[in-house]
Amino acid sequence: MAEHACDLTERKIPALLDTLSAAYAEAGDFPRAISAAEEALNRARAFGDNDAVKLSENILASLHENIPYRQEPE
Protein backbone atom coordinates (compact mmCIF):
# COMPACT_ATOMS: atom_id res chain seq x y z
CA MET A 1 0.00 0.00 0.00
CA ALA A 2 2.88 2.37 0.75
CA GLU A 3 4.32 1.76 -2.72
CA HIS A 4 0.94 2.54 -4.27
CA ALA A 5 0.54 5.72 -2.20
CA CYS A 6 4.00 6.91 -3.29
CA ASP A 7 3.18 6.14 -6.91
CA LEU A 8 -0.11 8.04 -6.71
CA THR A 9 1.64 11.12 -5.33
CA GLU A 10 4.59 10.85 -7.73
CA ARG A 11 6.90 10.22 -4.75
CA LYS A 12 6.64 13.87 -3.71
CA ILE A 13 5.41 13.53 -0.11
CA PRO A 14 8.18 12.91 2.43
CA ALA A 15 5.88 11.30 5.00
CA LEU A 16 4.73 8.69 2.51
CA LEU A 17 8.31 7.96 1.50
CA ASP A 18 9.18 7.54 5.19
CA THR A 19 6.28 5.11 5.52
CA LEU A 20 7.56 3.21 2.49
CA SER A 21 11.05 3.05 3.99
CA ALA A 22 9.62 1.70 7.24
CA ALA A 23 7.69 -0.96 5.34
CA TYR A 24 10.79 -2.06 3.46
CA ALA A 25 12.76 -2.21 6.73
CA GLU A 26 10.09 -4.32 8.41
CA ALA A 27 10.37 -6.72 5.45
CA GLY A 28 14.14 -6.82 5.96
CA ASP A 29 14.97 -4.95 2.73
CA PHE A 30 17.30 -2.35 4.21
CA PRO A 31 18.89 -1.19 0.93
CA ARG A 32 15.47 -0.21 -0.44
CA ALA A 33 14.48 1.21 2.95
CA ILE A 34 17.55 3.44 3.01
CA SER A 35 16.96 4.56 -0.57
CA ALA A 36 13.35 5.56 0.20
CA ALA A 37 14.40 7.31 3.41
CA GLU A 38 17.10 9.27 1.58
CA GLU A 39 14.51 10.28 -1.01
CA ALA A 40 12.19 11.42 1.81
CA LEU A 41 15.01 13.44 3.37
CA ASN A 42 15.81 15.14 0.08
CA ARG A 43 12.14 16.00 -0.49
CA ALA A 44 11.79 17.35 3.05
CA ARG A 45 14.86 19.53 2.58
CA ALA A 46 13.52 20.81 -0.74
CA PHE A 47 10.25 21.78 0.97
CA GLY A 48 12.11 23.40 3.86
CA ASP A 49 10.17 21.25 6.34
CA ASN A 50 12.52 21.07 9.33
CA ASP A 51 10.32 18.64 11.28
CA ALA A 52 10.23 16.23 8.34
CA VAL A 53 13.99 16.61 7.88
CA LYS A 54 14.63 15.67 11.51
CA LEU A 55 12.29 12.67 11.29
CA SER A 56 13.91 11.44 8.08
CA GLU A 57 17.36 11.82 9.63
CA ASN A 58 16.25 9.75 12.64
CA ILE A 59 14.79 7.09 10.37
CA LEU A 60 17.99 6.94 8.31
CA ALA A 61 20.14 6.61 11.42
CA SER A 62 18.08 3.62 12.52
CA LEU A 63 18.13 2.02 9.08
CA HIS A 64 21.89 2.37 8.72
CA GLU A 65 22.13 0.15 11.83
CA ASN A 66 19.71 -2.36 10.21
CA ILE A 67 17.06 -1.53 12.79
CA PRO A 68 13.52 -0.82 11.58
CA TYR A 69 12.25 2.57 12.68
CA ARG A 70 9.20 2.39 14.90
CA GLN A 71 7.39 5.37 16.31
CA GLU A 72 5.39 4.99 19.50
CA PRO A 73 1.73 6.03 19.22
CA GLU A 74 0.91 9.36 20.79
C-alpha positions as CSV (number, residue, x, y, z in Angstrom):
1,M,0.0,0.0,0.0
2,A,2.9,2.4,0.7
3,E,4.3,1.8,-2.7
4,H,0.9,2.5,-4.3
5,A,0.5,5.7,-2.2
6,C,4.0,6.9,-3.3
7,D,3.2,6.1,-6.9
8,L,-0.1,8.0,-6.7
9,T,1.6,11.1,-5.3
10,E,4.6,10.8,-7.7
11,R,6.9,10.2,-4.7
12,K,6.6,13.9,-3.7
13,I,5.4,13.5,-0.1
14,P,8.2,12.9,2.4
15,A,5.9,11.3,5.0
16,L,4.7,8.7,2.5
17,L,8.3,8.0,1.5
18,D,9.2,7.5,5.2
19,T,6.3,5.1,5.5
20,L,7.6,3.2,2.5
21,S,11.0,3.0,4.0
22,A,9.6,1.7,7.2
23,A,7.7,-1.0,5.3
24,Y,10.8,-2.1,3.5
25,A,12.8,-2.2,6.7
26,E,10.1,-4.3,8.4
27,A,10.4,-6.7,5.4
28,G,14.1,-6.8,6.0
29,D,15.0,-5.0,2.7
30,F,17.3,-2.4,4.2
31,P,18.9,-1.2,0.9
32,R,15.5,-0.2,-0.4
33,A,14.5,1.2,3.0
34,I,17.6,3.4,3.0
35,S,17.0,4.6,-0.6
36,A,13.4,5.6,0.2
37,A,14.4,7.3,3.4
38,E,17.1,9.3,1.6
39,E,14.5,10.3,-1.0
40,A,12.2,11.4,1.8
41,L,15.0,13.4,3.4
42,N,15.8,15.1,0.1
43,R,12.1,16.0,-0.5
44,A,11.8,17.3,3.1
45,R,14.9,19.5,2.6
46,A,13.5,20.8,-0.7
47,F,10.2,21.8,1.0
48,G,12.1,23.4,3.9
49,D,10.2,21.2,6.3
50,N,12.5,21.1,9.3
51,D,10.3,18.6,11.3
52,A,10.2,16.2,8.3
53,V,14.0,16.6,7.9
54,K,14.6,15.7,11.5
55,L,12.3,12.7,11.3
56,S,13.9,11.4,8.1
57,E,17.4,11.8,9.6
58,N,16.2,9.8,12.6
59,I,14.8,7.1,10.4
60,L,18.0,6.9,8.3
61,A,20.1,6.6,11.4
62,S,18.1,3.6,12.5
63,L,18.1,2.0,9.1
64,H,21.9,2.4,8.7
65,E,22.1,0.1,11.8
66,N,19.7,-2.4,10.2
67,I,17.1,-1.5,12.8
68,P,13.5,-0.8,11.6
69,Y,12.2,2.6,12.7
70,R,9.2,2.4,14.9
71,Q,7.4,5.4,16.3
72,E,5.4,5.0,19.5
73,P,1.7,6.0,19.2
74,E,0.9,9.4,20.8
